[in-house]
Amino acid sequence: MMRIGLHKMGLKPNDFWGLTPLEFLIITGLEGRRSMAMTRADLAGLCARFPDIETE
């Protein structure tokens, strides 16, 4: 990402680091390659892998 932003696109470091990941994907045209939204299945998978555990 840094190589694309700083070298190929010529962004200044402050401008590059000020971008959110989604903003970077949009200006590079890469946002359409993968959905950024978490699905219910994604959430269920994370909950199964990392269940909430009561510590008391």
C-alpha positions as CSV (number, residue, x, y, z in Angstrom):
1,M,0.0,0.0,0.0
2,M,2.8,2.4,0.8
3,R,4.6,1.7,-2.4
4,I,1.4,2.4,-4.4
5,G,0.4,5.5,-2.4
6,L,3.8,7.1,-2.0
7,H,5.7,6.0,-5.1
8,K,3.1,5.3,-7.8
9,M,0.5,7.9,-6.8
10,G,3.0,10.5,-5.4
11,L,1.1,11.1,-2.2
12,K,2.9,13.0,0.5
13,P,3.4,11.0,3.7
14,N,0.9,13.1,5.7
15,D,-1.7,12.6,3.0
16,F,-1.1,8.9,2.8
17,W,-1.3,8.3,6.6
18,G,-4.3,10.5,6.8
19,L,-6.3,8.1,4.6
20,T,-8.6,5.4,5.9
21,P,-8.1,2.0,4.4
22,L,-11.4,2.4,2.5
23,E,-10.4,5.8,1.2
24,F,-7.2,4.3,-0.1
25,L,-9.0,1.5,-1.8
26,I,-11.4,3.9,-3.4
27,I,-8.8,6.3,-4.8
28,T,-6.8,3.3,-6.2
29,G,-9.9,1.7,-7.7
30,L,-9.4,-1.5,-5.7
31,E,-12.5,-1.2,-3.5
32,G,-14.6,-3.3,-5.9
33,R,-12.4,-6.4,-5.6
34,R,-13.7,-7.5,-2.2
35,S,-16.6,-6.6,-0.1
36,M,-15.5,-4.6,3.0
37,A,-18.7,-5.4,4.9
38,M,-18.7,-8.2,7.5
39,T,-21.4,-10.7,6.9
40,R,-23.4,-12.6,9.5
41,A,-21.4,-15.7,8.6
42,D,-18.1,-13.8,9.2
43,L,-19.4,-12.6,12.6
44,A,-20.6,-16.1,13.6
45,G,-17.2,-17.5,12.6
46,L,-15.4,-14.9,14.8
47,C,-17.7,-15.6,17.7
48,A,-17.0,-19.3,17.4
49,R,-13.3,-18.8,17.3
50,F,-13.2,-16.1,20.1
51,P,-16.1,-16.7,22.5
52,D,-16.8,-14.2,25.2
53,I,-15.6,-15.8,28.5
54,E,-16.6,-14.6,31.9
55,T,-13.6,-14.0,34.1
56,E,-15.4,-13.8,37.4
